Amino acid sequence: MLVCWKELRRGAIVTTAVVSGALSGCTADASPEARAAVVIERVTDPLRVVAVEVGPGIGPDQRVVDVTADFQSPDTVYASVVMVGRAESATLKARWTEESGRLLDEMVRTISPSGETVAEFHLAQPMGWTTGTYSVEIVLDGVTVGREEFRVS
């Protein structure tokens, strides 16, 4: 039985070395775009925003379903904020503004993310949006981490 254990352990070590070598060889030759698409996430990583998307609706996972920057007057505008990492407590804010910079609304959420977390914000205008350009700015713990512009026609 001892001989089998040694052989199994040696086989596992060789397999791990071969797989590691193959993977490092593949990533070394990959283009920067291909390498950027791979996200390795650890629960202990500091919290960071990796995507902000706007659209006219969200799915059950709180992500925008149809990402677009073009809206109609009666639409509700949704913003999904995708974060990775961990924080015991963080403040996430969405600031909705007109093209002139006038603040329309500000929404604040206290979150305790671990791993991948998605937060959703949305804004509708009771009388409909006026034609123009707007933006939603995402602020994490007092630092702007994303901004998306959208147009209403």
N, C-alpha and C positions, 0 to 999 in steps of 0.2 A: 504494500500500500504506500510506503514511503517513496518508492521509486516513481510510482504514478503521480504522486503529488508534486515531486520535483519536476517531472516532465511537463505536467500541466502548467506549473508556475513558469517554467522556461518558455513554453509555448505562448503563454499570455504576455510575457515580457517582449518576446520577439514580435508578436502580433501588434502590440502597442507601439513598438518602435517603427514597424513598417507603416502602420496607419498614420502615425505622427509625421513620418518623413514624407509620405505621399500627400498628406494634407498641406504641409508647409510648402511642398514643391508646387502644388496647385495654386495656392494663394500668392506665391511669389511671382508667378507669371501672369496673374489676372490683371486686368485693366483697373485703374483707380475707380472707375464707375462700378465695376463688378464688386470690388472690395468694399466700397461704400454701402452697397446694398445689404451687406451682412451685418447684422446687429447682434453682438454677444452681450447678453444682459446678465448681470448678477444682482441679486436682491440687495447686496450691500453697497452697490454703486450709489453715488449722490444723485438726487433727483434732477432730471433735466427734461425739457420739452423737446420732442423729436418731430412733431408735426402739429400744424394748426390748419384746419380745413373748414371752408364754409360751403353751405348748400341749403336747399329748401326743405330738407328732411333728414331724420336720423333713423338708424336701425336700433334693434334691441341692445346692441353693444355700445350705444351712445356715439357711434361714428357716423359722420355725414355719409349718406347713401350716394347722392349724385353731386360730386364736387363741382361747383361752378362759381363764377364771379358775377353772373348776370341774373337779375331778379326782376319780378314784376311788382307793381304797387301793393297788391294785397298779401304778398308772400311773408311768411315768417322766415327770418334768417337764422340758421343754426350754425354754431361754431363748435367743432370738436377739437379738444386739446389732448394730444397723445403724449404721455410722459412715461419714462422708464426710470427705474432707480427706487430709492427708498427715502422716506422722511417721516419722522415721528409726527410732525405737524407742519403744514405749509399753507400759505395763503395764496390762492389763485384768483386773479381778478380779470374780468373782461370789461374793457372801456369801449363803448360804442360811440363813434363821433361822425359828424358830417364832414364834408370836404373842407369847410371853412375852419374846422377844428372845434366847433361847438359840441360839447358833450351832450349826447342823447340819453345815455344811461350807463350805470356802472354796477356790475354784479360781482359779489365777493363770495368765495367758497373757502372753507377751511377743509383741507384734505389730509389724509394719512396714507399716502401711497406706498405700495410694496410691489416691486416688479413692474409690469406694464399696467398703467392706469389711464382711463379715458374720462375726461370731464366734458360736460356739455353745457353750453350757454345758448340762449336764443333770445331774439328780440323781434317783436311785431309792432307795427304802428296802428293804433285803433282806427285812424282815418286813412290808413294806407301810407306807404312810403312816397315821398316826393321824388320826382325824377332827379337823379344826381349820383354822385360818388360818395361812398361811406367807407368806414373802416372799423374793424374790431382789433383792439390792441390787447394782447395777453401779457399780464404782469405776474411773475412768480416771485413771491417774497420781496416785492418792491423793485424788481428788475424786469424791464421789458424783454420778453423772450420770443415774441412773435407778433406779427401784424399782417392782417389780410384785408385787402381792399375789395369792395364789391360795388357793382353799379345797379341802379334801378332805372328801368326805362318804361 
